[in-house]
Amino acid sequence: MTSGKIDICVPTLDKTLTKEKLLNVEDFTDYIPVNNIIFSTAKGLANSRNELINKVTTEWFIFLDDDVKLNKQWWLEIKKHMVDDEVGAVNGLGYCNSFILKSLRNILFMLRGTKEQRGFTSNTLIRTKAVKGIKLERVGRLEDAELQQKIINKGYKWVHCPKAVCEHLKKPITVWKESCGDFKTLWKEKGFFKAVKSI
């Protein structure tokens, strides 16, 4: 395992995506000690993340969606948690360009906190040891919630870091539709109130 540096793992549907294209959006190598940038175009988010995990060679790695723009402050907030041996993952917050959606998310955090918040993997630092032997099996979305539970089941903490804010370049309508779909799925699986707490 490479110590000190970070592998960047990018699940993507874009088979033409390269390191140069990704860094053209935001050259995070200026502030993150990057070891390697790894792409996966495997069908299905769970399969893609499984493939990426198996290719990691560093003690920590970052799951990064191909439409997320990081920044130096995001990294400074995220890396504070690396000193805690009990932490298995730390996710930041990716906001799209919508005042309404950002305000709604902030209101939810103020009302219920982040204790039962489901994990997100669009901009997430993960301890490699915490996912060793893990295989994601969920079909469709919410594979991030499955990963979160498996890491917790291994005795690690999943930390939500509201101060680690980055930009999600998705269209607001896409984010809204995905959130509504996730909420409906969580409602069916966990009930209305647990869905509200975790969405």
N, C-alpha and C positions, 0 to 999 in steps of 0.2 A: 504493500500500500504506500502510495506517495503521501508523505506527511507535509502539512502546511499549505498545500495547494488545493484547489477546488475544481472538480469536473463539473461542467455545465451540461445538463441533459435536456435535450429539446425534442419533445414529441411533435411531429408535424405531418400534415397531409401534403405539404409542398415538397415534392421529390427534387425540385431544383434548388431548394434552400441550401445556401453555403454559409460558411463562417463569415465570409466577407459581407454577404447580404445582411446577416443578422447583426453584425457589428456596425453596419452602416446606420442602423436605427439608433443604437446607443453603444459606444465602445466601452463596455464595462471592464475591459482588461486594464483600463487606467487605474482602477481602484480595487478590483477583485483579483486575488492571486490565482489566475486561471491555469489549470494544468492542461485540460483538453476540452473541446466542445464536441459533444456527441449528439448525433441526430438519429431519430428512429421514425420510419414511415410505416411501421407495422399497423395492420388494420385493427382498430379498436384501441381505446385509451389504455385499458388494462394491459393488453399485449405489448403496446408501445412502451409503457413504463417498466414492465417486466424485462424487456429487452435492454432498455437503458440501464437499469439497476445491475444487470449482469455484466455490463461493460465498464462499470465504474472502477477506477484504480486508486481513488483517494479516500481519506478518512471521512471526509464530508463531501457532499455534492449538492448541486442546486437543480431542482426541476424548474425549468423556465419555458413558458409558452412562447411560441414564435411571434405572438402579437403583444408581448409585454415589454415595456421600456423601463429598464432599471435606472437607478441614479445612485450617487455616492452616499447620500443620507440613508437610503434604503439599506445599503450594505453595512454602514456604521451601526445602525440599530439592530440588524439581524445578527451580526457577528458577536454582539455582547453575550448572547446565550450559549456560545460555543464552549465557554469555560465551565458550564454546569454539566456534570457527568450524567445527570438524570434526563437531560433533554435529548430526545430522539429526532425532533423536527421543529422547525420554526417557520411559520408562514407569515408573509407580509400581506398588505392589502393592495390589490390592483384596482384602481378606479378608472372607469371609462369617462369620456368627456360629456358628463351629464350632471348638472347641479342637482337635479331632482333625485337621481339614483344615489349619488354620493350622500346627499342629505338623509335619504331614507336609511341607508346603511349606518350612518353615524347615529341616527335616532335609535335604531335597533340596538346598537352597541351600548348606548347610554341607558336604555330601558332594561336590558337583560344581561349586559356584560358579555364576556366571551367564554364563560366556563363551559357551556354546552354547545358552543359554536362548532359546526363541522369543519374539518380541515379543508384547506384549499391547496392546490399544487401548481398554480400558475406562476408563482414566485416563492419557492419554498426551499429552505436549506435543510438537508437531511443527513443525519449521521449514518454512514454506510453500515456500521455494525447493527444498527437498529432495524435494518431491512434485510439482513442476511437470512436467506432461507425462505423469505416471503414470496408468495406468488399471488398476484391479484387475479381474480376470476370474474369480477362483475362485468356484465355486458352493458354497453352504453355508458351514460354519464354516472357521476357519483362514485367513480373508482377512487377518488380522493378520500371520501369518507371511509371506504373500505381500508385503504392504506393507513389512515389515521388510527382506526380501531386495531389493526394488526400491530402497529407500533406500540400502542398503549398496552395491548395484551402481552407484549414482550417486556413490559415493566418500565417503558420510557414515557416521558412527558411529551405531549404535542403542544407547543406554545403558539399562541396567536399574538402577533406583535403589531398593534394598531399604529405605532409610530413609524413602522417601515412601509412607507407609502410609495407606490410606483404607478406608472400609467399603463392602463390596459387599452390597447388601440382598437378594441372591438367597437362596432357601432352600438349605441345605447339600446336600440330596438332589439338587437341580437342578445345583449346581456339580459334585457327584460324578459324575453321569451325563454331563455335558458333558465333563468331564476324561477320563473313561473312553473316550468316543467319540473325542475328539481323539487320545488315546494310540493307539487302534486304527488310526486313519487314518495317524498319523505312523509307526507300526510298519510298515504296508504300504508306505508311500512311502520311508522312510529306513532301515528295519531296526530291530530291537529296541533296541540300545544307543544309537543316535542319538535314538530316541524318548524313552528314559529321560532323556537329557541335555537334551532340549529342552522336555519337557512342563512 
